[in-house]
Amino acid sequence: MTDLSIIIVSYNTQALLKQTLESVYSSRLNGLKLEVFVADNASTDGSRGLVKRNFPQVHLIKAQRNLGF
């Protein structure tokens, strides 16, 4: 059972996305069971690769074009 779901919408924000995910996973959020989703709007800056390599536990949603929020 998940206690908290976090959804992050991203478009070409690799550095900020990395900082955000590091913060989420380092905070422990009082022991809550997390699920994290990143909705990537067709980034071209390597954001998707960053998520796949460094945060394999994140559910990555890959849009084919920038759909916005």
N, C-alpha and C positions, 0 to 999 in steps of 0.2 A: 504494500500500500504506500502510495506517495503522499507525503505531507505538503509539499510545495512544488508547483510547476513554475518555471521561469521561462519566458519566451522573449528572445532578443531578435529584433529585426535589424539586419545589417546590410550595408552597401558600401564597399570600398573603405572600410574602417578597421583594417587589420590590427593596427597598434592598439586602438581603443577596445576592440573586441578581445584581444589577448589580455589586456589589463582587467577588463570586466570579468572574464571567465576565471582568471587567477584569483580575483577578489571573491567571487562566489564560492569557489572551491576551498579557499583558505579560511573563510569565515566560519565554516561548520554550521552556521545558522542554528545554534543551540541543539545540534544533533538531529535536525529534521532530515527526513528522507527526501532527497531532491530529484527532480527530473528537469533537465535543461534542454531547451530547443533553441536552435539558431536558424532563423529564416533568412537565408542569404539571397539577396536580389541580384543575382548574376554579377557578383563582384569580379573584378579583374586584377585585384591587388594581392592575391594569394590568401585571402581570408578562408576560403574553403579548405585549402591544404593545411593551414594552421590548425583549424578545428580538427581535421582528420588525424593529423600527426600528434598534436599536444593534448587534445581533449576527446579521446575516442568514446567517452561515455556520453557525449553530447549528441542529441538527435539533430542531425543536420538536414534541413529542408532546402533543396536547391531549386530556386526559381530559374526559369530559362531567360527571363528578362526582368528589368527593374519594375516591380509592381507597386512599390511604395508601401506605405503602412496600410 
